[in-house]
Amino acid sequence: MKNNNSNEKPLCQLVICSCPDEEAAVNIAENIVAQKLAASVNVLPSVYSVYHWQGNVESAKENILLIKTIGDKYAPLEKVIMSLHPYEVPEIIALDINSGLPEYLKWIESSINEL
């Protein structure tokens, strides 16, 4: 995924992922940062989620991951999350970052792509 500008820089993304507990969230966060699939991950503590699952309305306390990455890394990032995540169908949502502090967005890219 690339921007439509002439420089063709990787598009920064915010990926949101819910996890059943802090242990699963931290494990996923540490793995994806160590593999340079994300520049950083915020692990947000206990949120209360209400959702439909298999015909029922369910609820649970979860932790939320806010993952900062680039579009070129989304596919391998998703694969690693799926391999580590305990849910059958985990929430993994990627949002394109259309604007932000230029230095921060550059840091996201350089953190992932540094040699």
C-alpha positions as CSV (number, residue, x, y, z in Angstrom):
1,M,0.0,0.0,0.0
2,K,1.5,3.3,-1.1
3,N,0.5,6.9,-0.9
4,N,-0.6,8.6,-4.1
5,N,2.3,11.1,-4.0
6,S,5.3,11.0,-6.2
7,N,7.6,9.8,-3.5
8,E,5.7,6.5,-3.1
9,K,6.4,6.3,0.7
10,P,4.8,3.5,2.7
11,L,1.5,4.5,4.2
12,C,1.5,4.6,8.0
13,Q,-1.3,2.7,9.6
14,L,-2.8,2.3,13.1
15,V,-3.9,-1.3,13.6
16,I,-6.3,-2.0,16.4
17,C,-6.5,-5.5,18.0
18,S,-8.4,-6.6,21.1
19,C,-7.0,-9.3,23.4
20,P,-8.6,-11.4,26.2
21,D,-6.0,-10.4,28.8
22,E,-2.8,-8.5,29.4
23,E,-0.6,-11.6,29.0
24,A,-1.8,-12.2,25.5
25,A,-1.7,-8.5,24.6
26,V,1.9,-8.1,25.8
27,N,3.0,-11.3,24.1
28,I,1.7,-10.1,20.8
29,A,3.0,-6.6,21.2
30,E,6.6,-7.8,22.1
31,N,6.6,-10.2,19.2
32,I,5.5,-7.8,16.5
33,V,7.9,-5.0,17.7
34,A,10.8,-7.5,17.9
35,Q,10.1,-8.6,14.4
36,K,10.0,-5.0,13.1
37,L,6.4,-5.3,12.0
38,A,5.5,-2.3,14.2
39,A,7.4,0.7,15.4
40,S,5.4,0.7,18.7
41,V,2.4,-0.8,20.4
42,N,0.3,0.7,23.2
43,V,-1.3,-1.9,25.4
44,L,-4.5,-0.3,26.8
45,P,-5.8,-1.9,30.0
46,S,-9.2,-3.3,30.7
47,V,-12.0,-2.2,28.4
48,Y,-15.5,-3.6,28.5
49,S,-16.6,-5.0,25.1
50,V,-20.1,-6.0,24.1
51,Y,-20.4,-7.9,20.8
52,H,-22.3,-10.5,18.7
53,W,-20.8,-13.9,18.6
54,Q,-22.4,-17.1,17.3
55,G,-25.9,-15.7,17.5
56,N,-25.6,-14.4,21.1
57,V,-24.8,-11.0,22.6
58,E,-21.6,-11.5,24.6
59,S,-19.5,-9.3,26.8
60,A,-15.9,-9.5,28.1
61,K,-13.1,-7.5,29.6
62,E,-10.3,-7.1,27.1
63,N,-7.1,-5.3,26.5
64,I,-6.6,-3.2,23.3
65,L,-3.5,-3.0,21.2
66,L,-2.8,0.2,19.3
67,I,-0.2,-0.8,16.8
68,K,1.8,1.7,14.7
69,T,3.0,0.3,11.4
70,I,3.3,0.8,7.7
71,G,1.1,-0.6,5.0
72,D,3.9,-2.8,3.6
73,K,4.0,-4.7,6.8
74,Y,0.3,-5.3,7.3
75,A,0.1,-8.8,5.8
76,P,3.0,-10.3,7.8
77,L,1.7,-8.4,10.9
78,E,-1.7,-9.9,10.5
79,K,-0.1,-13.4,10.1
80,V,1.9,-13.1,13.3
81,I,-1.1,-11.8,15.3
82,M,-3.2,-14.7,14.0
83,S,-0.5,-17.2,15.0
84,L,-0.3,-15.9,18.6
85,H,-3.9,-14.8,19.2
86,P,-6.2,-17.1,21.3
87,Y,-9.4,-15.9,19.6
88,E,-10.9,-17.9,16.7
89,V,-11.6,-14.6,14.9
90,P,-9.6,-11.8,16.5
91,E,-10.4,-8.1,15.9
92,I,-7.7,-6.8,13.6
93,I,-8.6,-3.5,12.0
94,A,-6.1,-1.3,10.0
95,L,-6.7,2.4,9.7
96,D,-4.7,4.5,7.3
97,I,-3.0,7.5,9.0
98,N,-3.7,10.4,6.6
99,S,-2.1,13.0,8.7
100,G,0.0,13.4,11.8
101,L,3.2,15.0,13.1
102,P,5.6,14.5,10.1
103,E,8.5,13.6,12.4
104,Y,6.5,11.0,14.2
105,L,5.3,9.4,11.0
106,K,8.8,9.4,9.7
107,W,9.9,7.7,12.9
108,I,7.3,4.9,12.4
109,E,8.7,4.2,9.0
110,S,12.4,4.4,9.9
111,S,11.9,2.3,13.1
112,I,10.5,-0.5,11.0
113,N,12.8,-0.2,8.0
114,E,16.1,0.4,9.8
115,L,18.8,-2.1,9.0
